[in-house]
Amino acid sequence: MAKLKEDLQTAIHKIEDLNKLKDQIEMTVTSEGLRIELLETAEGTFFASGSPEPNESGKEALIALAKQLGGVPNKISIEGHTDSKPLDRNGGEYSNWELSVDRANNVRRLMHDNGLRPDQVTEVRGYADQKLRKPEAPLDASNRRISVIVQYLNVPPAEVAKTPPNAASPKR
């Protein structure tokens, strides 16, 4: 995962328009795999405020990621997150829950159309404001984000170390 992270960071720096967004694209290796987060700013770096559709910067970043990630064998999960500012459209029928799911699913469609394999995305999740990046600042723009998780091919080494012997195979 560390090598994939390095390769993706190098690819982002090589694309001039994406290099301008490098401070809004954060990558961390987690227990799930490589987490790539596209962090919003107050100006709406990847999505206009309240919109489920990526803007031009968002499309460009996601297409570049899709082209890179389509070449790896790993499965992908996509998450949508919002801040805690209430979104109330259509008399409460469209809230931050719908927005977070719609953004994640629109990202999935865009990435499928631009490089990800049809079987590569295994999950699309919407969290609304339930997993704030900055819980101490629930209205902070960086709480609004898309997370693309490149899953481990196998159980991560740390998890293997925690698994007791014979736990993976049933006794006969």
Secondary structure as UniProt FT lines:
FT   HELIX           2..14
FT   HELIX           16..19
FT   TURN            20..21
FT   HELIX           22..24
FT   STRAND          25..29
FT   STRAND          33..39
FT   TURN            42..43
FT   TURN            49..50
FT   HELIX           56..69
FT   TURN            70..71
FT   STRAND          76..81
FT   HELIX           90..92
FT   HELIX           96..113
FT   TURN            114..115
FT   TURN            118..120
FT   STRAND          121..126
FT   TURN            128..129
FT   TURN            135..136
FT   TURN            138..139
FT   HELIX           141..143
FT   STRAND          145..151
FT   HELIX           157..162
FT   TURN            165..166
//
